[in-house]
Amino acid sequence: MKTLTVFTPTYNRKHTIGRTYDSLCRQTCGDFEWLVIDDGSSDGTREWVESLGDKVQQEGQQFDWMGRVLDGADENHFVIQTPKFKLEYVYKPNGGLYTGYNVAYATIQTELCVCIDSDDYMPDDAVEKMLGAWRERPQGKDYCGILGLDFNVVDGKPIGGMFPEGMAEAFQLEIPHRGDTKQVMRTDLMKQVAPQIGFEGEKDYNPFYMLVQVLDRFPILVLNENFCWVEYQIGADSMSQGIWKQYKRSPRSYARYRINEMVMHHGNGWGNKMRLCVHYVSSCILSRDKDWLNKSPLKLMTLLLSPLGGMLALVVMWKNRKVDR
């Protein structure tokens, strides 16, 4: 069995996922597999995958729209042997990015896993650096994985800058870095916090909800290396665009996400807790949750900051009206 699984949730990205595939073919270390989770694409993604090699497994586990395991095998889940590596493909009804992560953590059997989006790609030596750092890690401490950097395709620079010089390990939530990063995680730990159960009709639930639960419990190895080239996409289905729409479309998801963040032990000072309370109240107003105060882990702070939460809810509604015009 290989050591690493690269998994790629995708939705109508046939025009970019080929670049992801090409970067995997160029890897200087072949100790990995590729898992593609197709979240209901209608652009020929499946046909493109089938053109990459011969099927060595005709069917596999079936999943529902949220990425939960169903009984029975499914021909929408198959394995292909490409010239360079094994590719596992799963097609499921559309449910949003986090549901693809649910499928990944239910499927992956390798020791480590990393998500590379279908509009991103890896430097040629990324797998080699990831696995080299993991195999050379100090013994006697329980790490959750390896943390690397995302680099912007446009300017060739790390998004948010480099990590502090000399930092070899840390709790990620305490690292003074405000930019995109790439986590290579222990699969066994991610399986402990999956699946992420969402809400019907809300597709903007951030899969970092699962990651943060592990990152708050274990230190992570830190590597000042490029693990992923990122090119931000513009459009309604882009997670990096339209945050105000996401707040309105998925308020229950954001409320639960804020509750999870409120109880973190690392990197969660009073300023951050206040910010979370404001966002939590806003999401509860938008979802019309009358039990908002009782559900909050920080009841007094939430109550005191509720007027600001109400103001934020008004801003969200105003932003959405402005965008829809």
C-alpha positions as a LaTeX table, in Angstrom:
\begin{tabular}{lrrr}
\hline
Residue & $x$ (\AA) & $y$ (\AA) & $z$ (\AA) \\
\hline
Met1 & 0.00 & 0.00 & 0.00 \\
Lys2 & 1.12 & 3.53 & $-0.75$ \\
Thr3 & 1.78 & 6.06 & 2.02 \\
Leu4 & $-0.17$ & 9.08 & 0.73 \\
Thr5 & $-3.52$ & 9.67 & $-0.95$ \\
Val6 & $-4.01$ & 12.91 & $-2.86$ \\
Phe7 & $-7.74$ & 13.53 & $-2.96$ \\
Thr8 & $-9.51$ & 15.99 & $-5.22$ \\
Pro9 & $-13.15$ & 17.01 & $-4.77$ \\
Thr10 & $-14.41$ & 18.44 & $-8.04$ \\
Tyr11 & $-17.51$ & 19.97 & $-9.57$ \\
Asn12 & $-17.57$ & 20.89 & $-13.27$ \\
Arg13 & $-13.81$ & 21.48 & $-13.42$ \\
Lys14 & $-12.93$ & 19.36 & $-16.43$ \\
His15 & $-11.22$ & 22.42 & $-17.90$ \\
Thr16 & $-8.75$ & 22.63 & $-14.98$ \\
Ile17 & $-8.44$ & 19.13 & $-13.43$ \\
Gly18 & $-6.19$ & 18.02 & $-16.29$ \\
Arg19 & $-3.53$ & 20.33 & $-14.93$ \\
Thr20 & $-3.87$ & 18.67 & $-11.53$ \\
Tyr21 & $-3.43$ & 15.27 & $-13.14$ \\
Asp22 & $-0.39$ & 16.37 & $-15.15$ \\
Ser23 & 1.32 & 17.64 & $-11.99$ \\
Leu24 & 0.78 & 14.27 & $-10.31$ \\
Cys25 & 2.29 & 12.50 & $-13.31$ \\
Arg26 & 5.43 & 14.64 & $-12.88$ \\
Gln27 & 5.97 & 13.83 & $-9.20$ \\
Thr28 & 9.52 & 12.80 & $-8.32$ \\
Cys29 & 8.14 & 10.36 & $-5.73$ \\
Gly30 & 5.49 & 7.81 & $-6.72$ \\
Asp31 & 4.45 & 6.73 & $-3.22$ \\
Phe32 & 0.86 & 7.98 & $-3.58$ \\
Glu33 & $-2.59$ & 7.30 & $-5.02$ \\
Trp34 & $-5.15$ & 9.75 & $-6.42$ \\
Leu35 & $-8.78$ & 9.86 & $-5.34$ \\
Val36 & $-11.21$ & 11.99 & $-7.38$ \\
Ile37 & $-14.58$ & 12.75 & $-5.79$ \\
Asp38 & $-16.98$ & 14.03 & $-8.45$ \\
Asp39 & $-19.73$ & 16.04 & $-6.75$ \\
Gly40 & $-22.35$ & 15.73 & $-9.49$ \\
Ser41 & $-20.43$ & 17.19 & $-12.45$ \\
Ser42 & $-22.23$ & 17.45 & $-15.79$ \\
Asp43 & $-19.30$ & 18.61 & $-17.95$ \\
Gly44 & $-17.79$ & 15.26 & $-18.94$ \\
Thr45 & $-15.44$ & 14.87 & $-15.98$ \\
Arg46 & $-16.25$ & 11.17 & $-15.67$ \\
Glu47 & $-15.57$ & 10.48 & $-19.34$ \\
Trp48 & $-12.24$ & 12.30 & $-19.04$ \\
Val49 & $-11.27$ & 10.16 & $-16.04$ \\
Glu50 & $-12.21$ & 6.97 & $-17.88$ \\
Ser51 & $-9.92$ & 7.96 & $-20.75$ \\
Leu52 & $-6.84$ & 7.94 & $-18.50$ \\
Gly53 & $-6.39$ & 4.17 & $-18.24$ \\
Asp54 & $-7.95$ & 0.75 & $-17.86$ \\
Lys55 & $-10.42$ & $-0.07$ & $-15.12$ \\
Val56 & $-9.04$ & $-2.58$ & $-12.62$ \\
Gln57 & $-12.11$ & $-2.41$ & $-10.39$ \\
Gln58 & $-15.58$ & $-1.94$ & $-11.87$ \\
Glu59 & $-17.54$ & $-0.79$ & $-8.81$ \\
Gly60 & $-17.16$ & 0.25 & $-5.19$ \\
Gln61 & $-18.88$ & 1.73 & $-2.16$ \\
Gln62 & $-21.95$ & 3.89 & $-2.74$ \\
Phe63 & $-22.46$ & 7.32 & $-1.12$ \\
Asp64 & $-25.40$ & 9.71 & $-0.67$ \\
Trp65 & $-25.35$ & 13.44 & $-1.40$ \\
Met66 & $-23.75$ & 14.22 & 1.99 \\
Gly67 & $-20.98$ & 11.68 & 1.48 \\
Arg68 & $-22.40$ & 9.13 & 3.89 \\
Val69 & $-21.81$ & 5.46 & 3.15 \\
Leu70 & $-24.80$ & 3.57 & 1.70 \\
Asp71 & $-25.34$ & $-0.18$ & 1.44 \\
Gly72 & $-24.38$ & $-1.85$ & $-1.78$ \\
Ala73 & $-21.82$ & $-1.38$ & $-4.53$ \\
Asp74 & $-22.05$ & 1.22 & $-7.28$ \\
Glu75 & $-20.63$ & 1.43 & $-10.81$ \\
Asn76 & $-20.14$ & 5.16 & $-10.20$ \\
His77 & $-17.22$ & 4.18 & $-7.96$ \\
Phe78 & $-14.37$ & 2.51 & $-9.81$ \\
Val79 & $-10.58$ & 2.24 & $-9.96$ \\
Ile80 & $-8.35$ & 2.98 & $-12.95$ \\
Gln81 & $-4.67$ & 2.20 & $-13.37$ \\
Thr82 & $-3.08$ & 5.15 & $-15.13$ \\
Pro83 & 0.45 & 4.90 & $-16.55$ \\
Lys84 & 1.82 & 6.54 & $-13.38$ \\
Phe85 & $-0.46$ & 5.71 & $-10.42$ \\
Lys86 & $-3.75$ & 4.23 & $-9.25$ \\
Leu87 & $-6.75$ & 6.52 & $-9.64$ \\
Glu88 & $-9.95$ & 5.93 & $-7.67$ \\
Tyr89 & $-13.07$ & 7.75 & $-8.88$ \\
Val90 & $-16.32$ & 8.32 & $-6.98$ \\
Tyr91 & $-19.38$ & 10.04 & $-8.43$ \\
Lys92 & $-22.07$ & 11.23 & $-6.01$ \\
Pro93 & $-25.06$ & 13.61 & $-6.08$ \\
Asn94 & $-24.10$ & 17.25 & $-5.61$ \\
Gly95 & $-23.83$ & 18.31 & $-1.98$ \\
Gly96 & $-20.99$ & 20.82 & $-1.65$ \\
Leu97 & $-17.28$ & 20.71 & $-0.92$ \\
Tyr98 & $-17.47$ & 19.26 & 2.59 \\
Thr99 & $-19.40$ & 16.22 & 1.33 \\
Gly100 & $-16.45$ & 15.36 & $-0.90$ \\
Tyr101 & $-14.23$ & 15.37 & 2.17 \\
Asn102 & $-16.67$ & 12.96 & 3.82 \\
Val103 & $-16.27$ & 10.55 & 0.91 \\
Ala104 & $-12.50$ & 10.94 & 1.04 \\
Tyr105 & $-12.16$ & 10.11 & 4.73 \\
Ala106 & $-14.51$ & 7.13 & 4.35 \\
Thr107 & $-12.53$ & 5.80 & 1.37 \\
Ile108 & $-8.84$ & 6.49 & 1.99 \\
Gln109 & $-6.75$ & 3.67 & 3.47 \\
Thr110 & $-3.24$ & 5.18 & 3.27 \\
Glu111 & $-1.43$ & 6.59 & 6.31 \\
Leu112 & $-1.54$ & 10.19 & 5.08 \\
Cys113 & $-3.88$ & 12.25 & 2.93 \\
Val114 & $-3.88$ & 15.72 & 1.39 \\
Cys115 & $-6.50$ & 17.65 & $-0.56$ \\
Ile116 & $-5.47$ & 19.27 & $-3.84$ \\
Asp117 & $-8.39$ & 21.11 & $-5.42$ \\
Ser118 & $-9.32$ & 20.49 & $-9.04$ \\
Asp119 & $-8.25$ & 24.01 & $-10.06$ \\
Asp120 & $-4.86$ & 23.72 & $-8.30$ \\
Tyr121 & $-1.76$ & 21.61 & $-8.90$ \\
Met122 & 1.37 & 20.38 & $-7.10$ \\
Pro123 & 5.03 & 21.30 & $-7.60$ \\
Asp124 & 6.91 & 18.36 & $-9.09$ \\
Asp125 & 8.67 & 17.52 & $-5.82$ \\
Ala126 & 5.74 & 18.11 & $-3.45$ \\
Val127 & 5.08 & 14.45 & $-2.57$ \\
Glu128 & 8.81 & 13.85 & $-2.09$ \\
Lys129 & 9.06 & 16.75 & 0.38 \\
Met130 & 5.88 & 15.76 & 2.24 \\
Leu131 & 6.90 & 12.16 & 2.76 \\
Gly132 & 10.53 & 13.04 & 3.45 \\
Ala133 & 9.48 & 15.33 & 6.30 \\
Trp134 & 7.12 & 12.70 & 7.68 \\
Arg135 & 9.71 & 9.92 & 7.67 \\
Glu136 & 12.33 & 12.15 & 9.29 \\
Arg137 & 10.01 & 13.51 & 12.02 \\
Pro138 & 11.25 & 13.49 & 15.61 \\
Gln139 & 10.14 & 10.44 & 17.53 \\
Gly140 & 8.37 & 10.45 & 20.88 \\
Lys141 & 5.70 & 13.03 & 19.95 \\
Asp142 & 2.30 & 12.51 & 18.37 \\
Tyr143 & 1.99 & 14.73 & 15.29 \\
Cys144 & $-1.19$ & 15.06 & 13.24 \\
Gly145 & 0.63 & 15.67 & 9.98 \\
Ile146 & 2.68 & 18.20 & 8.02 \\
Leu147 & 1.88 & 21.83 & 7.26 \\
Gly148 & 3.13 & 23.43 & 4.06 \\
Leu149 & 2.42 & 26.52 & 2.00 \\
Asp150 & 0.14 & 27.39 & $-0.89$ \\
Phe151 & 1.76 & 29.57 & $-3.57$ \\
Asn152 & $-0.16$ & 31.90 & $-5.86$ \\
Val153 & 0.18 & 31.05 & $-9.56$ \\
Val154 & $-0.09$ & 34.71 & $-10.52$ \\
Asp155 & 2.85 & 36.17 & $-8.57$ \\
Gly156 & 4.71 & 32.99 & $-7.58$ \\
Lys157 & 4.68 & 33.95 & $-3.89$ \\
Pro158 & 3.37 & 32.15 & $-0.78$ \\
Ile159 & $-0.17$ & 33.25 & 0.04 \\
Gly160 & 0.16 & 35.11 & 3.33 \\
Gly161 & 3.95 & 34.85 & 3.37 \\
Met162 & 6.29 & 32.28 & 4.88 \\
Phe163 & 6.02 & 30.70 & 8.30 \\
Pro164 & 8.23 & 32.14 & 11.07 \\
Glu165 & 11.87 & 31.28 & 10.46 \\
Gly166 & 13.13 & 28.29 & 12.42 \\
Met167 & 9.68 & 26.93 & 13.24 \\
Ala168 & 9.76 & 23.13 & 12.90 \\
Glu169 & 6.54 & 22.24 & 14.73 \\
Ala170 & 3.60 & 24.01 & 16.36 \\
Phe171 & $-0.10$ & 23.92 & 16.95 \\
Gln172 & $-1.28$ & 25.36 & 13.64 \\
Leu173 & $-3.94$ & 27.53 & 15.27 \\
Glu174 & $-1.19$ & 29.40 & 17.15 \\
Ile175 & 1.00 & 30.14 & 14.11 \\
Pro176 & 0.98 & 33.87 & 13.21 \\
His177 & 0.20 & 33.28 & 9.55 \\
Arg178 & $-2.76$ & 34.81 & 7.73 \\
Gly179 & $-2.88$ & 33.02 & 4.42 \\
Asp180 & $-3.66$ & 29.74 & 2.71 \\
Thr181 & $-1.81$ & 26.65 & 3.87 \\
Lys182 & $-1.78$ & 22.99 & 2.94 \\
Gln183 & $-2.29$ & 20.29 & 5.57 \\
Val184 & $-1.07$ & 16.74 & 4.98 \\
Met185 & $-3.03$ & 14.86 & 7.62 \\
Arg186 & $-2.95$ & 11.48 & 9.31 \\
Thr187 & $-5.91$ & 9.59 & 7.88 \\
Asp188 & $-6.71$ & 7.77 & 11.13 \\
Leu189 & $-7.26$ & 11.08 & 12.93 \\
Met190 & $-9.47$ & 12.48 & 10.20 \\
Lys191 & $-11.61$ & 9.35 & 10.25 \\
Gln192 & $-12.28$ & 10.03 & 13.94 \\
Val193 & $-13.99$ & 13.36 & 13.21 \\
Ala194 & $-15.77$ & 12.40 & 9.98 \\
Pro195 & $-18.35$ & 12.50 & 8.56 \\
Gln196 & $-19.32$ & 16.14 & 8.84 \\
Ile197 & $-23.12$ & 16.18 & 9.10 \\
Gly198 & $-24.62$ & 19.19 & 7.38 \\
Phe199 & $-28.03$ & 20.65 & 6.70 \\
Glu200 & $-30.39$ & 20.01 & 3.80 \\
Gly201 & $-30.01$ & 22.75 & 1.21 \\
Glu202 & $-26.82$ & 24.24 & 2.71 \\
Lys203 & $-23.72$ & 23.52 & 0.62 \\
Asp204 & $-21.29$ & 26.10 & 2.01 \\
Tyr205 & $-20.30$ & 24.20 & 5.17 \\
Asn206 & $-16.51$ & 24.55 & 5.37 \\
Pro207 & $-14.64$ & 21.22 & 5.75 \\
Phe208 & $-12.16$ & 23.02 & 7.99 \\
Tyr209 & $-14.76$ & 22.18 & 10.65 \\
Met210 & $-13.24$ & 18.68 & 10.72 \\
Leu211 & $-9.64$ & 19.77 & 10.35 \\
Val212 & $-9.74$ & 22.23 & 13.25 \\
Gln213 & $-10.87$ & 19.51 & 15.66 \\
Val214 & $-7.66$ & 17.57 & 14.96 \\
Leu215 & $-5.40$ & 20.63 & 14.68 \\
Asp216 & $-6.54$ & 21.73 & 18.14 \\
Arg217 & $-5.52$ & 18.40 & 19.69 \\
Phe218 & $-2.15$ & 17.65 & 18.10 \\
Pro219 & 0.95 & 19.58 & 17.03 \\
Ile220 & 1.86 & 19.59 & 13.35 \\
Leu221 & 5.23 & 19.54 & 11.58 \\
Val222 & 5.90 & 22.86 & 9.82 \\
Leu223 & 7.67 & 23.05 & 6.47 \\
Asn224 & 8.45 & 26.33 & 4.68 \\
Glu225 & 7.93 & 24.67 & 1.31 \\
Asn226 & 5.49 & 25.02 & $-1.57$ \\
Phe227 & 3.02 & 22.12 & $-1.44$ \\
Cys228 & 0.47 & 23.51 & $-3.89$ \\
Trp229 & 0.09 & 26.03 & $-6.71$ \\
Val230 & $-3.21$ & 27.89 & $-6.31$ \\
Glu231 & $-5.16$ & 29.78 & $-8.95$ \\
Tyr232 & $-8.31$ & 31.39 & $-7.57$ \\
Gln233 & $-11.40$ & 30.83 & $-9.69$ \\
Ile234 & $-14.07$ & 33.45 & $-10.25$ \\
Gly235 & $-17.70$ & 32.41 & $-10.21$ \\
Ala236 & $-20.73$ & 31.45 & $-8.18$ \\
Asp237 & $-19.38$ & 27.99 & $-7.34$ \\
Ser238 & $-16.03$ & 29.26 & $-6.06$ \\
Met239 & $-15.49$ & 28.88 & $-2.31$ \\
Ser240 & $-13.13$ & 31.86 & $-2.37$ \\
Gln241 & $-15.76$ & 34.15 & $-3.88$ \\
Gly242 & $-19.13$ & 35.43 & $-2.66$ \\
Ile243 & $-18.63$ & 35.02 & 1.10 \\
Trp244 & $-21.64$ & 37.25 & 1.79 \\
Lys245 & $-23.84$ & 34.92 & $-0.25$ \\
Gln246 & $-22.47$ & 31.95 & 1.65 \\
Tyr247 & $-23.38$ & 33.57 & 4.98 \\
Lys248 & $-26.96$ & 33.94 & 3.77 \\
Arg249 & $-27.28$ & 30.57 & 2.02 \\
Ser250 & $-25.87$ & 28.42 & 4.83 \\
Pro251 & $-26.52$ & 30.14 & 8.19 \\
Arg252 & $-27.05$ & 26.96 & 10.23 \\
Ser253 & $-23.75$ & 25.59 & 8.95 \\
Tyr254 & $-21.89$ & 28.76 & 9.87 \\
Ala255 & $-23.51$ & 28.84 & 13.32 \\
Arg256 & $-22.33$ & 25.30 & 14.07 \\
Tyr257 & $-18.90$ & 26.13 & 12.68 \\
Arg258 & $-18.62$ & 29.13 & 15.05 \\
Ile259 & $-19.62$ & 27.01 & 18.04 \\
Asn260 & $-16.85$ & 24.58 & 17.16 \\
Glu261 & $-14.33$ & 27.43 & 16.98 \\
Met262 & $-15.46$ & 28.93 & 20.30 \\
Val263 & $-14.29$ & 25.88 & 22.26 \\
Met264 & $-10.83$ & 25.62 & 20.68 \\
His265 & $-7.92$ & 25.56 & 23.13 \\
His266 & $-5.20$ & 26.94 & 20.85 \\
Gly267 & $-5.01$ & 30.34 & 19.20 \\
Asn268 & $-8.32$ & 31.43 & 20.63 \\
Gly269 & $-7.80$ & 34.65 & 22.57 \\
Trp270 & $-10.53$ & 36.98 & 23.76 \\
Gly271 & $-10.47$ & 39.05 & 20.59 \\
Asn272 & $-11.10$ & 36.01 & 18.44 \\
Lys273 & $-13.83$ & 34.75 & 20.76 \\
Met274 & $-15.60$ & 38.09 & 20.49 \\
Arg275 & $-15.43$ & 37.92 & 16.71 \\
Leu276 & $-16.85$ & 34.41 & 16.76 \\
Cys277 & $-19.73$ & 35.44 & 19.01 \\
Val278 & $-20.69$ & 38.26 & 16.66 \\
His279 & $-20.66$ & 35.95 & 13.65 \\
Tyr280 & $-22.55$ & 33.26 & 15.58 \\
Val281 & $-25.38$ & 35.64 & 16.51 \\
Ser282 & $-25.59$ & 36.85 & 12.92 \\
Ser283 & $-25.90$ & 33.30 & 11.60 \\
Cys284 & $-28.55$ & 32.44 & 14.20 \\
Ile285 & $-30.60$ & 35.49 & 13.20 \\
Leu286 & $-30.39$ & 34.54 & 9.53 \\
Ser287 & $-31.44$ & 30.96 & 10.32 \\
Arg288 & $-34.16$ & 32.15 & 12.76 \\
Asp289 & $-32.80$ & 29.97 & 15.54 \\
Lys290 & $-34.65$ & 30.98 & 18.71 \\
Asp291 & $-32.45$ & 28.78 & 20.89 \\
Trp292 & $-29.26$ & 30.66 & 19.95 \\
Leu293 & $-28.24$ & 31.73 & 23.46 \\
Asn294 & $-28.73$ & 28.33 & 25.02 \\
Lys295 & $-26.54$ & 26.68 & 22.34 \\
Ser296 & $-23.62$ & 29.08 & 22.73 \\
Pro297 & $-20.61$ & 27.85 & 24.77 \\
Leu298 & $-19.90$ & 31.51 & 25.66 \\
Lys299 & $-23.34$ & 32.64 & 26.80 \\
Leu300 & $-22.49$ & 35.89 & 28.58 \\
Met301 & $-20.15$ & 37.12 & 25.84 \\
Thr302 & $-22.66$ & 36.10 & 23.18 \\
Leu303 & $-25.44$ & 37.99 & 24.95 \\
Leu304 & $-23.34$ & 41.13 & 25.38 \\
Leu305 & $-22.25$ & 41.11 & 21.74 \\
Ser306 & $-25.66$ & 40.23 & 20.31 \\
Pro307 & $-26.33$ & 43.84 & 19.14 \\
Leu308 & $-23.20$ & 43.65 & 16.96 \\
Gly309 & $-24.36$ & 40.26 & 15.70 \\
Gly310 & $-27.65$ & 41.83 & 14.73 \\
Met311 & $-25.83$ & 44.60 & 12.87 \\
Leu312 & $-23.75$ & 42.01 & 11.00 \\
Ala313 & $-26.91$ & 40.15 & 9.99 \\
Leu314 & $-28.27$ & 43.39 & 8.54 \\
Val315 & $-25.03$ & 43.90 & 6.62 \\
Val316 & $-25.25$ & 40.36 & 5.21 \\
Met317 & $-28.83$ & 40.94 & 4.02 \\
Trp318 & $-27.89$ & 44.33 & 2.54 \\
Lys319 & $-24.86$ & 42.87 & 0.74 \\
Asn320 & $-27.01$ & 40.15 & $-0.77$ \\
Arg321 & $-29.65$ & 42.59 & $-1.99$ \\
Lys322 & $-26.89$ & 44.70 & $-3.51$ \\
Val323 & $-25.34$ & 41.69 & $-5.30$ \\
Asp324 & $-28.70$ & 40.41 & $-6.59$ \\
Arg325 & $-29.58$ & 43.70 & $-8.29$ \\
\hline
\end{tabular}
